[in-house]
């Protein structure tokens, strides 16, 4: 049906109103734009606009070489989506690889700023205001400028036709051969160029209906591949992963994306690859290597004193902490295994062994080891950390000072000084013990004196027992007086010896 009209005028009018309402609802987000050009003469004008579009994505296929190291092949596709309401007919797509800062701001809706209410003032001085430096608008467009040849288009029809022919040939071969050849039937249709700080692919003459997606081949180049196994205990505690060390020799920027790995024409597993600029290397893993078993073992930590100094009574001891761990690798396969072990990095620790490190990241060391077929190997890892501990010698008891002095790693003059400090500390301690004992004796005599006086109150003064208590009281008072003199002497001796120890330690400096 191409035309419909109601015979009833009233019904026709209602239908027209309804259709007008639907049309207005569809166009409520549309705005009219008028362009005006001043000047004289006829000129050629091009007007463009920006349409929001989904981010393009990449997907790769990696074909491993037959040998452990050699030329593999990287095949890559760009996944684009036409989410607009218009069909793409022969458009030129520019796919930029990078992460520019971008945002959306509503510039169409009018914005009103409420003016503040200010009370009238009578000549009050204005406070100074500091304004932040502005950014030139030229920097906003600098990242999008570049020497890009958009006229260097490819004969896409010939490439697609050749690709279809290759696919047909591959399909015919698959009927007669047991395995497919994944290297056939893929031809890149993109030209590449650097655009400022970014890298871009240009695909010419693309036709894509609206609300549809497409995969466009953008990379089909050889690259350097080395087969490896990578052991990460956080992924699997006993087995490493099959993987490869890729060197981007394609001359193109490979954006991050998933990757299907093929080995000898067969699917081997999936991997994920990060952004890889030309010339950089990346590790990828795609399957569990069950032929190789790794035992991380239990690590141990030891701490030894390296040296020590004394500065103004503070003993500074430098200790060396050594952490060691041994990885035992058993290769049950029929070929030698080139293994990369990821050993965690710890803040403040230095790797002492092994001396050769394949690669360092912010969190791990990547250590390489080769184990022959049917053999078992070990990789010993040793890390060191230097610690500095300070000990205040004044107030430290004799036993602890002697314990420091017996540390064989300390210099001889430091050990001698600690022994001298221990002797002085022993004299102070001996005087303190004598003083404590004298005070305990004094307390006992005073208690005995009080008991005698209480007994004398209950006895007749003319009795013999009273006289005996009186004699005993006199003897006790003599002893108390003698103890008071001894305590005074001991307190003076303790003060002198403590002062002597303090002066010795305060002035003691041995570098």
C-alpha positions as CSV (number, residue, x, y, z in Angstrom):
1,X,0.0,0.0,0.0
2,X,1.5,3.3,-1.1
3,X,-1.3,5.8,-0.3
4,X,-4.1,5.9,2.3
5,X,-6.8,8.5,2.7
6,X,-9.8,8.4,4.9
7,X,-13.2,9.3,3.3
8,X,-14.4,10.9,6.5
9,X,-12.9,14.4,6.7
10,X,-13.0,14.5,10.5
11,X,-11.1,11.2,10.7
12,X,-8.6,12.4,8.1
13,X,-8.0,15.5,10.1
14,X,-7.5,13.5,13.3
15,X,-5.0,11.3,11.5
16,X,-3.1,14.3,10.2
17,X,-2.8,15.7,13.7
18,X,-1.6,12.4,15.1
19,X,1.1,12.1,12.4
20,X,2.2,15.7,13.0
21,X,2.6,14.9,16.7
22,X,4.7,11.9,15.9
23,X,6.9,13.9,13.6
24,X,7.4,16.6,16.2
25,X,8.3,14.0,18.8
26,X,10.9,12.6,16.5
27,X,12.4,16.0,15.7
28,X,12.3,17.5,19.2
29,X,16.1,16.9,19.6
30,X,16.9,18.5,16.3
31,X,18.0,22.1,16.0
32,X,18.3,24.2,12.9
33,X,21.7,25.6,12.1
34,X,22.2,28.5,9.7
35,X,25.5,29.4,8.1
36,X,26.3,32.8,6.8
37,X,29.4,33.8,4.8
38,X,30.5,37.4,4.5
39,X,32.6,38.7,1.6
40,X,32.5,39.0,-2.2
41,X,32.8,36.4,-4.9
42,X,31.9,32.7,-5.3
43,X,33.7,30.3,-3.1
44,X,33.7,26.6,-2.4
45,X,32.4,25.8,1.1
46,X,32.5,22.5,3.0
47,X,30.5,22.1,6.2
48,X,30.9,19.1,8.5
49,X,29.5,17.9,11.8
50,X,30.5,15.5,14.6
51,X,28.3,12.5,15.4
52,X,28.8,10.4,18.5
53,X,30.0,7.0,17.6
54,X,31.0,3.9,19.6
55,X,34.7,3.3,20.2
56,X,36.2,1.1,17.5
57,X,37.8,-2.2,18.8
58,X,40.5,-4.5,17.6
59,X,40.8,-8.3,17.4
60,X,43.9,-10.2,16.3
61,X,44.9,-13.6,15.1
62,X,48.5,-14.7,15.8
63,X,50.1,-17.5,13.7
64,X,53.0,-19.0,15.6
65,X,56.2,-20.1,13.7
66,X,57.1,-23.7,13.5
67,X,60.4,-23.2,15.3
68,X,60.9,-21.8,18.8
69,X,61.8,-18.5,17.4
70,X,61.2,-16.9,14.0
71,X,58.7,-15.0,11.9
72,X,55.1,-15.4,12.9
73,X,52.2,-13.6,11.3
74,X,49.9,-11.0,12.9
75,X,46.4,-10.5,11.5
76,X,44.2,-7.8,12.8
77,X,40.7,-6.5,12.3
78,X,39.0,-3.3,13.3
79,X,35.5,-3.7,14.6
80,X,33.4,-0.7,13.7
81,X,29.7,0.0,14.3
82,X,27.4,2.3,12.4
83,X,24.9,3.4,15.1
84,X,23.7,6.4,13.2
85,X,20.4,6.7,11.3
86,X,22.1,6.9,7.9
87,X,23.7,4.3,5.8
88,X,27.3,4.6,5.0
89,X,27.9,4.6,1.3
90,X,31.5,4.7,0.2
91,X,32.8,6.6,3.2
92,X,36.4,7.0,4.2
93,X,37.0,5.8,7.8
94,X,39.9,7.1,9.9
95,X,40.5,5.0,13.0
96,X,42.8,6.7,15.5
97,X,44.7,4.7,18.1
98,X,45.1,6.7,21.3
99,X,43.4,8.0,24.4
100,X,42.7,11.7,24.0
101,X,41.0,13.6,26.8
102,X,37.4,14.1,25.6
103,X,34.1,15.2,27.3
104,X,30.7,16.4,26.5
105,X,29.3,19.9,27.5
106,X,25.9,21.2,26.8
107,X,26.4,24.4,24.8
108,X,22.9,24.6,23.4
109,X,20.8,25.0,26.5
110,X,20.8,28.6,27.8
111,X,22.7,29.0,31.1
112,X,21.8,31.7,33.6
113,X,23.9,32.7,36.5
114,X,22.2,34.2,39.5
115,X,23.7,37.6,40.5
116,X,24.6,37.8,44.2
117,X,22.9,40.4,46.4
118,X,25.5,42.9,47.6
119,X,24.8,45.4,50.4
120,X,25.8,49.0,49.6
121,X,29.2,50.0,50.8
122,X,30.8,53.3,51.6
123,X,34.1,53.3,49.8
124,X,35.4,50.0,51.1
125,X,38.7,49.1,49.5
126,X,38.5,46.1,47.0
127,X,40.7,43.1,48.0
128,X,43.2,42.0,45.4
129,X,42.4,38.8,43.4
130,X,44.8,36.5,41.7
131,X,43.7,35.0,38.4
132,X,44.9,31.6,37.1
133,X,46.9,31.5,33.9
134,X,44.8,30.5,30.8
135,X,45.6,27.9,28.2
136,X,46.0,28.9,24.6
137,X,43.3,27.5,22.3
138,X,46.0,26.5,19.9
139,X,46.8,23.5,22.1
140,X,43.3,22.1,21.8
141,X,43.8,21.4,18.1
142,X,47.5,20.5,18.1
143,X,46.8,16.8,18.8
144,X,44.5,16.5,15.8
145,X,47.0,17.9,13.3
146,X,49.3,15.7,11.3
147,X,50.7,15.0,7.9
148,X,48.1,12.5,6.7
149,X,47.5,11.7,3.1
150,X,43.8,11.0,2.8
151,X,44.0,10.7,-1.0
152,X,46.3,7.7,-0.8
153,X,43.3,5.3,-1.1
154,X,43.5,1.6,-1.9
155,X,41.8,-0.2,-4.7
156,X,39.3,-1.7,-2.2
157,X,37.3,-3.5,-4.9
158,X,40.4,-5.4,-6.1
159,X,41.4,-6.2,-2.5
160,X,38.0,-7.5,-1.6
161,X,37.8,-9.5,-4.8
162,X,41.2,-10.9,-4.2
163,X,40.2,-11.7,-0.6
164,X,37.1,-13.5,-1.8
165,X,39.1,-15.5,-4.3
166,X,41.5,-16.5,-1.5
167,X,38.6,-17.5,0.7
168,X,37.2,-19.6,-2.0
169,X,40.6,-21.3,-2.6
170,X,41.0,-21.8,1.1
171,X,37.5,-23.4,1.3
172,X,38.3,-25.7,-1.6
173,X,41.6,-26.7,0.1
174,X,39.8,-27.3,3.4
175,X,37.7,-30.0,1.7
176,X,40.7,-32.0,0.7
177,X,43.1,-31.2,3.6
178,X,42.5,-32.1,7.2
179,X,43.5,-28.6,8.6
180,X,42.8,-25.1,7.4
181,X,45.5,-22.5,6.7
182,X,44.6,-19.5,8.8
183,X,47.1,-17.4,6.9
184,X,45.0,-17.4,3.7
185,X,42.2,-15.1,2.8
186,X,43.1,-12.1,4.9
187,X,44.3,-8.9,3.2
188,X,44.7,-5.6,5.0
189,X,42.5,-2.8,3.5
190,X,43.9,0.0,5.6
191,X,46.7,2.6,5.1
192,X,48.6,3.7,8.2
193,X,50.1,7.0,9.3
194,X,51.1,8.9,12.4
195,X,48.8,11.7,13.4
196,X,50.6,13.9,16.0
197,X,50.8,11.9,19.2
198,X,48.5,9.2,17.8
199,X,48.5,6.5,15.2
200,X,45.7,6.0,12.7
201,X,44.4,3.6,10.1
202,X,42.6,4.9,7.1
203,X,40.1,2.6,5.3
204,X,38.6,4.0,2.1
205,X,35.3,3.3,0.4
206,X,33.4,1.6,3.2
207,X,29.7,0.9,2.9
208,X,27.8,-0.2,6.0
209,X,24.1,0.0,6.6
210,X,22.8,1.8,9.6
211,X,22.6,-0.2,12.9
212,X,25.1,-2.7,11.5
213,X,28.7,-3.7,12.5
214,X,31.7,-4.8,10.4
215,X,35.2,-6.2,10.8
216,X,37.7,-4.5,8.6
217,X,41.2,-6.1,8.1
218,X,43.8,-3.6,9.0
219,X,46.9,-5.6,9.8
220,X,48.4,-8.6,8.0
221,X,52.2,-8.5,8.6
222,X,55.0,-10.8,9.8
223,X,56.4,-10.1,13.3
224,X,59.2,-11.6,15.4
225,X,57.8,-14.4,17.7
226,X,59.7,-16.4,20.4
227,X,57.9,-19.3,22.1
228,X,58.1,-19.2,25.8
229,X,56.4,-20.6,28.9
230,X,55.5,-18.0,31.6
231,X,55.1,-19.0,35.3
232,X,52.9,-16.8,37.5
233,X,52.0,-18.4,40.8
234,X,48.9,-16.2,41.1
235,X,47.6,-17.7,37.9
236,X,48.5,-21.4,38.5
237,X,50.6,-22.6,41.5
238,X,52.3,-25.5,39.7
239,X,52.2,-25.1,35.9
240,X,53.3,-22.3,33.7
241,X,51.4,-21.0,30.7
242,X,52.2,-21.5,27.0
243,X,53.0,-18.1,25.6
244,X,55.1,-16.0,23.2
245,X,57.3,-13.0,23.3
246,X,56.2,-10.7,20.5
247,X,58.4,-8.0,19.0
248,X,56.3,-5.6,17.0
249,X,58.2,-5.5,13.7
250,X,55.0,-4.7,11.7
251,X,55.8,-0.9,11.7
252,X,52.3,-0.2,12.9
253,X,50.8,0.6,16.3
254,X,49.0,-2.4,17.5
255,X,46.1,-1.3,19.7
256,X,45.1,-3.4,22.7
257,X,42.6,-6.2,22.0
258,X,41.9,-10.0,22.2
259,X,43.9,-12.4,20.2
260,X,43.3,-15.9,18.9
261,X,46.5,-18.0,18.7
262,X,47.0,-20.7,16.1
263,X,49.8,-23.3,16.2
264,X,50.5,-25.5,13.2
265,X,47.2,-24.4,11.6
266,X,45.2,-25.4,14.7
267,X,43.6,-23.2,17.3
268,X,45.8,-23.1,20.4
269,X,44.1,-20.7,22.8
270,X,43.2,-17.0,23.4
271,X,45.3,-14.2,24.7
272,X,45.1,-10.5,25.5
273,X,47.6,-8.0,24.2
274,X,48.1,-4.5,25.4
275,X,49.0,-1.4,23.3
276,X,52.2,-2.2,21.5
277,X,54.0,0.6,19.6
278,X,56.4,-0.3,16.8
279,X,59.6,-1.9,18.0
280,X,58.2,-2.8,21.5
281,X,57.9,-6.3,22.9
282,X,55.0,-7.9,24.8
283,X,54.4,-11.2,26.4
284,X,51.2,-13.1,25.7
285,X,49.9,-16.4,27.2
286,X,47.2,-18.6,25.7
287,X,47.2,-22.1,27.3
288,X,48.3,-24.1,30.3
289,X,51.6,-26.0,29.8
290,X,51.0,-29.3,31.5
291,X,54.4,-30.7,30.5
292,X,56.3,-28.4,32.8
293,X,55.8,-28.4,36.6
294,X,57.2,-25.8,38.9
295,X,57.7,-26.1,42.7
296,X,58.2,-22.6,44.2
297,X,59.3,-24.1,47.5
298,X,59.3,-22.3,50.8
299,X,61.5,-19.2,51.1
300,X,63.6,-18.4,54.1
301,X,64.9,-15.1,55.6
302,X,68.2,-14.6,57.5
303,X,69.5,-11.4,59.1
304,X,73.1,-10.6,60.0
305,X,74.9,-7.6,61.4
306,X,77.2,-5.9,58.9
307,X,78.8,-3.1,60.9
308,X,78.1,-0.5,63.7
309,X,79.0,2.9,64.9
310,X,78.5,4.9,68.1
311,X,77.6,8.6,68.0
312,X,76.9,10.5,71.3
313,X,75.9,7.3,73.1
314,X,73.7,5.9,70.3
315,X,74.7,2.6,68.8
316,X,73.7,2.4,65.1
317,X,73.9,-1.2,63.8
318,X,73.6,-1.9,60.1
319,X,71.9,-5.3,59.4
320,X,71.6,-7.2,56.2
321,X,68.4,-9.2,55.7
322,X,68.7,-11.9,53.0
323,X,65.6,-13.6,51.6
324,X,66.1,-16.7,49.4
325,X,63.8,-18.8,47.4
326,X,64.4,-21.8,45.0
327,X,62.2,-22.7,42.1
328,X,62.5,-26.3,41.0
329,X,61.4,-26.9,37.4
330,X,60.6,-30.3,36.0
331,X,60.2,-30.6,32.2
332,X,58.4,-33.8,31.2
333,X,58.0,-32.7,27.6
334,X,59.9,-33.9,24.5
335,X,61.4,-30.6,23.7
336,X,63.4,-28.0,25.8
337,X,61.4,-25.5,27.6
338,X,62.3,-21.8,27.7
339,X,60.7,-20.6,30.9
340,X,60.0,-17.1,32.3
341,X,59.4,-17.0,36.0
342,X,57.6,-14.0,37.5
343,X,59.1,-13.3,40.9
344,X,57.4,-10.6,42.9
345,X,59.3,-7.3,43.6
346,X,59.2,-5.9,47.1
347,X,59.8,-2.3,48.1
348,X,63.2,-1.8,49.6
349,X,64.6,-5.1,48.5
350,X,67.4,-5.5,45.9
351,X,67.8,-8.6,43.7
352,X,71.2,-10.1,44.3
353,X,70.8,-13.4,42.3
354,X,70.5,-14.2,39.5
355,X,72.4,-11.3,37.9
356,X,70.5,-11.6,34.6
357,X,67.0,-10.3,34.5
358,X,64.9,-10.7,31.4
359,X,62.6,-7.9,32.2
360,X,61.4,-5.8,35.1
361,X,57.9,-4.4,35.8
362,X,56.6,-2.4,38.7
363,X,55.5,-5.5,40.5
364,X,57.7,-8.5,39.3
365,X,61.1,-9.6,38.0
366,X,60.9,-11.8,34.9
367,X,63.7,-14.4,35.1
368,X,64.6,-16.7,32.3
369,X,65.6,-20.3,32.5
370,X,65.9,-23.2,30.0
371,X,65.3,-26.8,31.0
372,X,66.0,-29.6,28.6
373,X,63.5,-32.3,27.7
374,X,63.0,-34.8,30.5
375,X,65.3,-32.8,32.8
376,X,65.0,-31.0,36.1
377,X,66.5,-27.6,36.9
378,X,66.6,-25.1,39.8
379,X,66.6,-21.4,39.8
380,X,67.8,-19.8,43.1
381,X,66.6,-16.2,43.8
382,X,68.2,-14.1,46.5
383,X,67.1,-10.7,47.6
384,X,68.8,-8.4,50.1
385,X,67.6,-5.5,52.2
386,X,69.7,-3.2,54.5
387,X,68.3,-2.2,57.8
388,X,69.5,0.4,60.2
389,X,68.6,0.1,63.9
390,X,69.5,2.6,66.6
391,X,69.9,1.7,70.3
392,X,70.2,4.2,73.1
393,X,73.0,2.9,75.3
394,X,72.3,5.0,78.3
395,X,69.8,3.0,80.4
396,X,70.7,-0.3,78.7
397,X,71.5,-3.0,81.2
398,X,74.9,-4.8,81.3
399,X,73.8,-8.0,79.7
400,X,72.4,-6.2,76.7
401,X,75.5,-4.2,76.3
402,X,77.6,-7.3,76.5
403,X,75.3,-8.9,73.9
404,X,76.0,-6.0,71.5
405,X,79.7,-6.3,72.2
406,X,79.8,-10.0,71.3
407,X,78.5,-9.3,67.8
408,X,81.6,-10.3,65.8
409,X,80.7,-8.1,62.8
410,X,81.2,-4.9,64.8
411,X,84.6,-3.1,64.6
412,X,87.0,-3.9,67.4
413,X,87.0,-0.3,68.8
414,X,83.1,-0.4,69.0
415,X,83.3,-3.7,70.8
416,X,85.8,-2.4,73.3
417,X,83.7,0.7,73.9
418,X,80.7,-1.4,74.6
419,X,82.6,-3.6,77.0
420,X,83.9,-0.5,78.9
421,X,80.3,0.8,79.0
422,X,79.2,-2.6,80.4
423,X,81.8,-2.4,83.1
424,X,80.7,1.0,84.1
425,X,77.1,-0.1,84.0
426,X,77.9,-3.1,86.2
427,X,79.4,-0.7,88.8
428,X,76.3,1.4,88.8
429,X,74.1,-1.7,89.1
430,X,76.2,-3.0,91.9
431,X,75.9,0.3,93.8
432,X,72.2,0.3,93.2
433,X,71.8,-3.2,94.6
434,X,73.9,-2.3,97.7
435,X,71.7,0.8,98.2
436,X,68.5,-1.2,97.9
437,X,69.8,-3.8,100.4
438,X,70.8,-1.1,102.9
439,X,67.3,0.5,102.6
440,X,65.7,-2.9,103.2
441,X,67.9,-3.3,106.4
442,X,67.0,0.1,107.6
443,X,63.3,-0.6,107.2
444,X,63.7,-3.8,109.1
445,X,65.6,-2.1,112.0
446,X,62.9,0.7,112.2
447,X,60.3,-1.9,112.5
448,X,62.2,-3.6,115.2
449,X,62.7,-0.3,117.0
450,X,58.9,0.3,117.0
451,X,58.3,-3.2,118.4
452,X,60.8,-2.6,121.2
453,X,59.2,0.7,122.2
454,X,55.8,-0.9,122.4
455,X,57.1,-3.6,124.6
456,X,58.7,-1.1,126.9
457,X,55.4,0.6,127.5
458,X,54.0,-2.6,129.0
459,X,56.9,-3.5,131.3
460,X,57.9,-2.0,134.7
461,X,60.9,0.3,134.4
462,X,62.5,-1.3,137.4
463,X,62.4,-4.8,136.0
464,X,65.4,-6.5,134.4
465,X,63.4,-7.1,131.2
466,X,62.9,-3.4,130.8
467,X,66.6,-2.8,131.2
468,X,67.3,-5.5,128.5
469,X,64.8,-3.9,126.1
470,X,66.5,-0.6,126.8
471,X,69.9,-2.0,125.8
472,X,68.5,-3.5,122.7
473,X,66.8,-0.3,121.7
474,X,70.1,1.5,122.1
475,X,71.9,-1.0,120.0
476,X,69.2,-0.8,117.3
477,X,69.5,3.0,117.2
478,X,73.2,2.7,116.7
479,X,72.8,0.4,113.8
480,X,70.1,2.6,112.3
481,X,72.5,5.6,112.5
482,X,75.2,3.5,110.9
483,X,72.9,2.5,108.1
484,X,71.8,6.0,107.4
485,X,75.5,7.0,107.0
486,X,76.1,4.0,104.7
487,X,73.0,4.9,102.6
488,X,74.2,8.4,102.2
489,X,77.6,7.2,101.1
490,X,76.0,4.7,98.6
491,X,73.7,7.4,97.2
492,X,76.7,9.6,96.6
493,X,78.7,6.7,95.0
494,X,75.7,5.8,92.8
495,X,75.4,9.4,91.6
496,X,79.1,9.6,90.8
497,X,79.2,6.3,88.9
498,X,76.0,7.2,87.0
499,X,77.5,10.6,86.1
500,X,80.7,8.9,85.0
501,X,78.7,6.4,82.8
502,X,76.6,9.2,81.4
503,X,79.6,11.4,80.5
504,X,81.4,8.4,79.0
505,X,78.4,7.5,76.8
506,X,77.6,11.1,75.9
507,X,81.0,11.9,74.6
508,X,81.5,8.4,73.0
509,X,81.7,8.7,69.2
510,X,83.2,5.9,67.1
511,X,82.6,6.1,63.4
